[in-house]
């Protein structure tokens, strides 16, 4: 069994908090993308960016995947050493929309 370590750049936490505090009043959650590098068993999360979302009429989260793809391409041009690590989502529920996000970022 390998020991996995994760280093999160200090600005990531403040970026997520800022994103959450600036969300629209009718929005209870925010999502974003995490970028960084993996070297063996060490994960470095170095950058993040927020992703716009909206809620469907039945309350499901709808993300702007085109925006996310454009931002990923931009970040790869600026810093090719940083790759897609995953995503963040605020809130306390692990629901179907969280699983859909997971599936999207898995691709």
C-alpha positions in Angstrom: 0.0 0.0 0.0 1.4 3.4 -1.1 1.3 6.5 1.1 -0.3 9.3 -0.9 0.5 12.9 0.0 -1.3 16.0 -1.1 0.0 19.6 -1.1 -2.5 22.3 -1.6 -1.2 25.8 -2.5 -2.5 28.3 0.1 -4.3 30.4 -2.5 -6.6 27.5 -3.5 -8.6 27.7 -0.2 -9.0 31.4 -0.5 -10.0 31.1 -4.1 -12.8 28.6 -3.2 -14.0 30.7 -0.3 -14.0 33.9 -2.5 -15.9 32.0 -5.2 -18.5 30.8 -2.6 -18.9 34.2 -1.0 -19.5 35.9 -4.4 -22.0 33.4 -5.7 -25.5 34.6 -6.8 -28.0 34.7 -3.9 -30.2 32.0 -5.4 -27.2 29.6 -5.7 -26.3 27.3 -2.8 -23.2 25.7 -4.2 -20.3 26.5 -6.4 -18.0 24.3 -8.5 -14.5 24.7 -9.9 -11.5 23.0 -11.5 -8.3 22.0 -9.7 -5.0 22.0 -11.6 -1.5 20.8 -10.5 0.8 17.9 -10.9 1.2 14.3 -9.7 4.7 12.9 -9.1 4.5 9.3 -8.0 2.6 9.4 -4.7 2.7 13.2 -4.3 -0.1 15.4 -5.6 0.4 19.1 -5.8 -2.7 21.3 -6.3 -1.4 24.6 -7.5 -4.2 26.4 -9.3 -7.9 26.5 -9.5 -10.6 28.3 -11.5 -14.3 28.7 -10.9 -16.8 27.2 -13.3 -20.2 28.9 -14.1 -23.2 26.8 -13.3 -27.0 27.1 -13.4 -29.8 25.1 -11.9 -32.3 23.2 -14.1 -36.0 23.4 -13.3 -35.8 20.1 -11.4 -32.9 21.5 -9.3 -30.0 19.7 -11.0 -26.7 21.5 -11.6 -25.9 22.4 -15.2 -22.3 23.3 -15.9 -20.8 25.3 -18.8 -18.5 22.6 -20.2 -17.4 24.8 -23.1 -16.1 27.4 -20.6 -14.3 24.7 -18.7 -12.6 23.3 -21.8 -11.5 26.8 -22.9 -10.0 27.6 -19.5 -8.2 24.2 -19.4 -6.7 25.0 -22.8 -5.6 28.5 -21.6 -4.0 27.1 -18.5 -2.1 24.5 -20.5 -0.7 27.2 -22.7 0.4 29.3 -19.7 1.7 26.4 -17.6 2.1 23.1 -19.5 3.4 21.4 -16.4 0.0 21.7 -14.6 -2.6 19.1 -15.5 -6.2 18.5 -14.5 -6.3 17.1 -11.0 -10.1 17.2 -10.3 -12.8 19.5 -9.1 -14.3 21.1 -6.1 -17.9 21.5 -5.1 -19.2 23.3 -2.0 -22.0 21.9 0.0 -22.7 19.0 2.2 -24.6 16.7 -0.2 -23.2 14.0 -2.4 -26.0 13.8 -4.9 -26.5 12.8 -8.5 -25.1 16.1 -9.8 -21.9 15.5 -7.9 -21.6 12.1 -9.5 -22.2 13.7 -12.9 -19.4 16.2 -12.2 -17.2 13.3 -11.2 -18.0 11.5 -14.5 -17.3 14.7 -16.5 -13.9 15.3 -14.9 -13.0 11.6 -15.2 -13.1 11.9 -19.0 
